[in-house]
Amino acid sequence: MIQTIKETIPYVDLAAEHVSIKDELLEAVKRVIEHGQFILGPEVEAFEKAFAQICGTNYAVGVNSGTDALILALKALGIGTGDEVITVPNSFIATTAAICLTGAQPKFVDVNEQGLMDPSLLEAQVNEKTKALLPVHLSGLPCDMNRIKAFCKKHKLFLIEDAAQAILAEYQGQRVGSFGDIGCFSLHPLKTLNACGDGGVLTFNNPELYEKILMLRNLGLKNRDQAILWSSNSRLDTMQAAILLVKLRYLAEWTEKRREHALAYNQSLNGIEGLKLPQEDPSCLGVYHTYVVRAARRDALQEYLEKQGIGSKIHYPIPIHLQEAAKDLGYKRGDFPVCEREAQNILSLPIYPDLKEEQREQICAAIREFYGEV
């Protein structure tokens, strides 16, 4: 047993991330204060161009959150009342909320052992009301996009990627957010590319969608005086765009550090009975927004780690179809057995870029001790 706490290890450490780039961030903020263009200033367009480039798309539009990115994507594609959108029940609540807030109806399919949409289950859910598919690249691991794209083509469905957790993730050498009609990303402080506040981005190739989404994120305005359609205010702040442009320069390095941590976890924890590690498809490149293990006696393990000063989280303990908000959707416990089983076993370990090697080793040692693998 561990007798003393070597070091308290938080699940995330946002303050540590900013230490080395603090001067660059302050300089970026200073430039915005000096030019005074706080709404849709030049940094917003610069960030959008840079983000589109890293995703391999023609366009990117910054908005005020990942949730709004999903809502505006659905609205831009004309999805609303009477339509159905197929997605998964093990995402963050925002994925389903966005569908409901447009007036459309979410329909769930179960997931595979990695928590990703199971394409083999899609055929049973499609009908004449189905308008779109909304897969989620959960934990920064890409979905099976070949099968998903083929399904959408067969049934003439729109494809919207929820890539909130997956910036820079790749499927067969292609970046997520570039496969479908629209890709949706979050820039929340806990994401791999994070604002000092909130933010989101949509990516796509269609120039007509570009013009429409520009209006949708800005009160339906074509220009200062002409409103073409009814919409809300969902602009990415210039200040956040300036901060994100600084962080974008470090994103590849930070992502590689996450992957290094994941590989080290895999090597250190491999073979422990009662512990299942995340598996990355050889044709994919995951970015490990979270490092999620499937753990026997999960709650006891989490409590044990907490006593050793080690933070962990559960993403997500209550599937969406079992949330109170979803009671009118008509689902019940047992409808999605893989998702429900996963919710009882999943545990996310610390994997932020500034996690030290000795901290990671302390985490692994505690887990091995819990399972009697000293």
C-alpha positions as CSV (number, residue, x, y, z in Angstrom):
1,M,0.0,0.0,0.0
2,I,1.1,3.6,-0.6
3,Q,2.0,5.1,2.8
4,T,2.4,8.7,1.9
5,I,1.3,11.0,-0.8
6,K,4.3,11.9,-3.0
7,E,2.5,14.7,-4.8
8,T,-1.0,15.8,-5.3
9,I,-1.9,15.3,-9.0
10,P,-5.0,17.2,-10.3
11,Y,-7.0,15.8,-13.1
12,V,-6.3,19.0,-15.1
13,D,-3.9,21.9,-14.5
14,L,-5.0,24.8,-16.6
15,A,-2.7,27.2,-14.8
16,A,0.4,25.2,-15.6
17,E,-0.4,25.3,-19.3
18,H,-0.2,29.1,-19.4
19,V,3.0,29.6,-17.5
20,S,5.4,29.3,-20.4
21,I,3.3,31.3,-22.8
22,K,2.0,34.0,-20.5
23,D,4.0,36.8,-22.0
24,E,2.8,35.9,-25.5
25,L,-0.8,35.8,-24.3
26,L,-0.5,39.1,-22.6
27,E,1.0,40.7,-25.7
28,A,-1.8,39.3,-27.9
29,V,-4.4,40.7,-25.4
30,K,-2.5,44.1,-25.4
31,R,-2.7,44.3,-29.2
32,V,-6.5,43.8,-29.1
33,I,-6.9,46.5,-26.4
34,E,-4.8,48.9,-28.4
35,H,-6.7,48.5,-31.7
36,G,-10.1,48.3,-30.0
37,Q,-11.8,46.0,-32.5
38,F,-13.4,43.8,-29.9
39,I,-16.1,42.3,-32.1
40,L,-15.1,40.4,-35.2
41,G,-11.7,42.0,-35.2
42,P,-8.8,41.0,-37.5
43,E,-7.7,38.2,-35.2
44,V,-11.0,36.3,-35.7
45,E,-10.5,36.1,-39.4
46,A,-6.8,35.2,-39.0
47,F,-7.8,32.4,-36.5
48,E,-10.5,31.1,-38.9
49,K,-8.1,30.8,-41.8
50,A,-5.4,29.1,-39.7
51,F,-8.0,26.7,-38.2
52,A,-9.4,25.8,-41.6
53,Q,-5.9,25.1,-42.8
54,I,-5.1,22.6,-40.0
55,C,-8.4,20.8,-40.6
56,G,-7.9,20.6,-44.4
57,T,-11.1,22.5,-45.2
58,N,-11.9,25.6,-47.3
59,Y,-13.6,27.5,-44.5
60,A,-13.9,27.8,-40.7
61,V,-16.2,30.1,-38.8
62,G,-15.6,31.0,-35.1
63,V,-18.6,31.1,-32.8
64,N,-19.1,31.5,-29.0
65,S,-19.2,27.9,-28.0
66,G,-19.1,24.3,-29.3
67,T,-22.8,24.0,-28.5
68,D,-23.6,26.9,-30.8
69,A,-21.4,25.3,-33.5
70,L,-23.7,22.3,-33.4
71,I,-26.9,24.4,-33.4
72,L,-25.8,26.6,-36.2
73,A,-24.6,23.6,-38.3
74,L,-28.1,22.0,-38.0
75,K,-29.8,25.3,-38.8
76,A,-27.5,26.0,-41.8
77,L,-28.5,22.6,-43.3
78,G,-32.2,23.4,-42.8
79,I,-32.8,20.8,-40.1
80,G,-35.7,21.5,-37.7
81,T,-39.2,20.6,-36.6
82,G,-40.3,17.2,-38.0
83,D,-36.7,16.0,-38.8
84,E,-34.7,13.3,-37.1
85,V,-31.0,13.2,-36.4
86,I,-29.2,10.0,-35.5
87,T,-26.5,10.4,-32.9
88,V,-25.1,8.5,-29.8
89,P,-26.2,8.6,-26.1
90,N,-22.8,8.7,-24.5
91,S,-21.6,12.2,-25.5
92,F,-21.8,15.4,-23.5
93,I,-25.3,16.6,-23.2
94,A,-24.7,19.4,-25.7
95,T,-24.7,17.1,-28.7
96,T,-28.3,16.1,-28.1
97,A,-29.4,19.5,-26.7
98,A,-28.4,21.1,-30.0
99,I,-30.7,18.8,-32.0
100,C,-33.6,19.4,-29.6
101,L,-33.1,23.2,-29.6
102,T,-33.6,23.3,-33.4
103,G,-36.9,21.5,-33.0
104,A,-35.6,18.2,-34.5
105,Q,-35.8,14.8,-32.8
106,P,-32.6,12.9,-31.7
107,K,-32.5,9.2,-32.4
108,F,-29.8,7.2,-30.7
109,V,-27.7,4.2,-31.7
110,D,-25.4,2.3,-29.4
111,V,-21.7,2.5,-29.4
112,N,-18.8,0.1,-29.8
113,E,-16.3,-0.9,-27.2
114,Q,-14.3,2.3,-27.7
115,G,-17.4,4.4,-27.1
116,L,-17.8,5.4,-30.8
117,M,-20.9,5.2,-33.0
118,D,-21.5,1.6,-34.2
119,P,-22.2,1.9,-37.9
120,S,-23.7,-1.6,-38.0
121,L,-26.7,-0.4,-36.0
122,L,-27.6,2.6,-38.2
123,E,-29.7,0.9,-40.8
124,A,-32.4,0.0,-38.3
125,Q,-32.8,3.7,-37.2
126,V,-33.2,5.5,-40.6
127,N,-36.6,6.4,-42.0
128,E,-38.2,9.1,-44.2
129,K,-37.8,11.7,-41.4
130,T,-34.1,11.1,-41.0
131,K,-32.1,14.1,-42.3
132,A,-28.6,13.8,-40.7
133,L,-26.1,11.7,-38.9
134,L,-24.1,13.2,-36.0
135,P,-21.3,11.0,-35.0
136,V,-19.1,12.0,-32.0
137,H,-15.3,11.6,-32.1
138,L,-15.3,10.9,-28.4
139,S,-12.1,11.3,-26.3
140,G,-10.3,12.5,-29.5
141,L,-10.6,9.0,-31.2
142,P,-12.0,9.2,-34.7
143,C,-15.2,7.3,-35.7
144,D,-15.3,4.8,-38.6
145,M,-15.7,7.5,-41.1
146,N,-15.6,5.3,-44.2
147,R,-18.7,3.3,-43.1
148,I,-20.4,6.4,-41.8
149,K,-19.9,8.4,-45.0
150,A,-21.0,5.5,-47.1
151,F,-24.2,5.2,-45.0
152,C,-24.9,8.9,-45.4
153,K,-24.4,8.7,-49.2
154,K,-26.7,5.7,-49.5
155,H,-29.5,7.4,-47.7
156,K,-28.8,11.0,-48.8
157,L,-28.2,12.3,-45.3
158,F,-26.3,15.3,-44.1
159,L,-23.1,14.4,-42.1
160,I,-22.3,16.7,-39.2
161,E,-19.1,15.7,-37.2
162,D,-19.1,16.4,-33.5
163,A,-15.3,16.9,-33.2
164,A,-15.4,18.9,-30.0
165,Q,-12.8,16.7,-28.4
166,A,-10.8,15.9,-31.5
167,I,-8.8,18.8,-33.0
168,L,-6.0,17.3,-35.1
169,A,-7.3,13.7,-34.9
170,E,-7.0,11.8,-38.1
171,Y,-8.8,8.9,-39.8
172,Q,-6.7,7.3,-42.6
173,G,-4.5,10.4,-42.8
174,Q,-7.4,12.9,-43.1
175,R,-8.3,15.3,-40.3
176,V,-11.6,15.1,-38.5
177,G,-14.0,17.9,-39.3
178,S,-13.3,17.5,-43.0
179,F,-15.3,14.4,-43.8
180,G,-18.9,15.6,-43.5
181,D,-20.9,18.6,-44.6
182,I,-19.9,20.4,-41.4
183,G,-17.4,19.8,-38.6
184,C,-18.1,21.2,-35.1
185,F,-15.4,21.9,-32.6
186,S,-15.3,23.3,-29.0
187,L,-12.7,25.7,-27.7
188,H,-13.8,25.3,-24.1
189,P,-10.9,25.6,-21.5
190,L,-10.8,21.8,-21.0
191,K,-10.3,21.1,-24.7
192,T,-7.0,20.4,-26.4
193,L,-7.0,23.8,-28.1
194,N,-8.7,26.0,-25.5
195,A,-9.7,29.6,-25.1
196,C,-9.4,31.5,-21.9
197,G,-13.2,31.4,-21.8
198,D,-15.5,29.7,-24.3
199,G,-15.6,29.4,-28.0
200,G,-16.3,27.1,-30.9
201,V,-15.6,26.6,-34.6
202,L,-17.4,25.2,-37.6
203,T,-15.4,23.8,-40.6
204,F,-16.7,23.0,-44.1
205,N,-16.0,23.4,-47.8
206,N,-19.2,24.8,-49.3
207,P,-19.1,28.5,-50.1
208,E,-22.9,28.9,-49.8
209,L,-22.8,27.4,-46.3
210,Y,-20.0,29.8,-45.5
211,E,-22.1,32.9,-46.3
212,K,-25.1,31.5,-44.4
213,I,-23.1,30.6,-41.3
214,L,-21.5,34.0,-41.2
215,M,-25.0,35.4,-41.0
216,L,-26.3,32.9,-38.6
217,R,-23.5,33.6,-36.1
218,N,-24.2,37.4,-36.4
219,L,-27.9,38.0,-35.8
220,G,-28.8,37.1,-39.4
221,L,-27.0,40.2,-40.7
222,K,-25.7,40.4,-44.3
223,N,-24.1,43.8,-43.4
224,R,-24.6,46.4,-40.7
225,D,-28.0,47.4,-41.9
226,Q,-29.5,44.4,-43.6
227,A,-30.9,41.4,-41.8
228,I,-31.6,38.4,-44.1
229,L,-32.8,35.8,-41.5
230,W,-33.6,35.5,-37.8
231,S,-30.7,34.3,-35.7
232,S,-28.8,34.9,-32.5
233,N,-25.5,36.4,-31.5
234,S,-22.8,33.7,-31.5
235,R,-19.7,35.5,-32.4
236,L,-16.2,34.4,-31.3
237,D,-14.7,37.3,-29.3
238,T,-11.7,39.0,-30.8
239,M,-9.8,38.6,-27.5
240,Q,-10.3,34.9,-27.5
241,A,-9.3,34.6,-31.1
242,A,-6.1,36.5,-30.3
243,I,-5.4,34.0,-27.5
244,L,-6.2,31.1,-29.7
245,L,-3.8,32.2,-32.4
246,V,-1.0,32.1,-29.8
247,K,-2.0,28.6,-28.6
248,L,-2.4,27.3,-32.1
249,R,1.4,27.6,-32.5
250,Y,1.8,25.0,-29.7
251,L,-1.1,22.7,-30.5
252,A,0.9,20.1,-32.4
253,E,3.5,19.9,-29.6
254,W,0.8,19.7,-26.9
255,T,-1.0,17.0,-28.8
256,E,2.2,14.9,-29.2
257,K,2.7,15.1,-25.4
258,R,-0.8,13.8,-24.9
259,R,0.0,10.9,-27.2
260,E,3.2,10.2,-25.4
261,H,1.3,10.0,-22.1
262,A,-1.2,7.6,-23.7
263,L,1.5,5.4,-25.0
264,A,3.3,5.4,-21.6
265,Y,0.0,4.5,-19.8
266,N,-0.6,1.7,-22.3
267,Q,2.8,0.2,-21.6
268,S,2.7,0.6,-17.9
269,L,-0.9,-0.6,-17.3
270,N,-1.0,-3.3,-20.0
271,G,-2.0,-6.8,-18.7
272,I,-3.7,-5.7,-15.5
273,E,-6.6,-7.9,-14.9
274,G,-9.8,-5.9,-14.5
275,L,-8.5,-2.9,-16.5
276,K,-9.2,-2.4,-20.2
277,L,-7.1,0.3,-22.0
278,P,-8.2,2.5,-24.9
279,Q,-7.4,1.0,-28.3
280,E,-6.4,3.2,-31.2
281,D,-7.2,1.8,-34.7
282,P,-3.9,1.6,-36.7
283,S,-5.4,3.7,-39.5
284,C,-6.2,6.5,-37.0
285,L,-4.4,9.1,-35.0
286,G,-6.1,9.9,-31.7
287,V,-5.4,13.1,-29.8
288,Y,-6.5,11.9,-26.3
289,H,-8.5,14.7,-25.1
290,T,-9.2,12.2,-22.4
291,Y,-7.5,8.9,-21.6
292,V,-10.4,6.6,-20.7
293,V,-9.9,3.2,-19.1
294,R,-12.6,0.6,-18.4
295,A,-12.1,-0.4,-14.8
296,A,-13.6,-3.2,-12.8
297,R,-14.6,-1.8,-9.4
298,R,-14.4,1.7,-11.0
299,D,-15.8,3.6,-8.1
300,A,-13.5,2.0,-5.6
301,L,-10.5,2.7,-7.8
302,Q,-11.5,6.3,-8.2
303,E,-11.8,6.6,-4.4
304,Y,-8.5,4.9,-3.9
305,L,-6.8,7.3,-6.3
306,E,-8.4,10.3,-4.6
307,K,-7.0,9.2,-1.3
308,Q,-3.5,9.2,-2.9
309,G,-4.1,12.7,-4.1
310,I,-4.7,11.7,-7.7
311,G,-7.6,13.3,-9.6
312,S,-9.8,11.5,-12.1
313,K,-13.2,12.0,-13.8
314,I,-16.0,10.1,-15.3
315,H,-17.0,11.1,-18.9
316,Y,-20.0,10.6,-18.6
317,P,-21.7,8.8,-15.7
318,I,-25.3,9.2,-16.9
319,P,-26.0,8.4,-20.5
320,I,-28.1,11.1,-22.3
321,H,-31.1,8.9,-22.8
322,L,-31.4,8.4,-19.1
323,Q,-31.2,12.1,-18.2
324,E,-34.3,13.7,-16.9
325,A,-34.2,16.2,-19.8
326,A,-34.5,13.2,-22.2
327,K,-37.6,11.6,-20.6
328,D,-39.9,12.7,-23.4
329,L,-37.7,11.0,-26.0
330,G,-39.2,7.7,-25.0
331,Y,-36.0,5.7,-24.2
332,K,-35.5,3.5,-21.1
333,R,-32.7,1.7,-19.3
334,G,-31.5,-1.2,-21.3
335,D,-32.1,0.3,-24.8
336,F,-28.4,0.9,-25.3
337,P,-26.6,-1.9,-23.3
338,V,-23.0,-1.1,-24.4
339,C,-23.3,2.6,-23.6
340,E,-24.9,1.8,-20.2
341,R,-22.3,-0.8,-19.3
342,E,-19.5,1.6,-20.3
343,A,-21.0,4.3,-18.1
344,Q,-20.5,2.0,-15.1
345,N,-16.8,1.2,-15.9
346,I,-15.2,4.3,-17.6
347,L,-12.6,6.4,-15.8
348,S,-10.6,9.3,-17.2
349,L,-7.0,9.6,-16.0
350,P,-4.9,12.8,-16.1
351,I,-3.3,13.3,-19.5
352,Y,-2.7,17.1,-19.9
353,P,0.5,18.1,-21.7
354,D,2.2,19.5,-18.5
355,L,1.7,16.2,-16.6
356,K,5.2,15.2,-15.5
357,E,6.7,11.8,-16.1
358,E,7.1,11.1,-12.4
359,Q,3.4,12.1,-11.8
360,R,2.3,9.7,-14.5
361,E,4.4,6.9,-12.9
362,Q,2.9,7.7,-9.6
363,I,-0.6,7.3,-11.1
364,C,0.4,4.0,-12.7
365,A,1.9,2.7,-9.5
366,A,-1.3,3.5,-7.6
367,I,-3.4,1.7,-10.1
368,R,-1.2,-1.4,-10.1
369,E,-1.3,-1.5,-6.3
370,F,-5.1,-1.2,-6.3
371,Y,-5.3,-4.3,-8.5
372,G,-2.6,-6.1,-6.7
373,E,-0.1,-5.9,-9.5
374,V,2.9,-4.5,-7.5
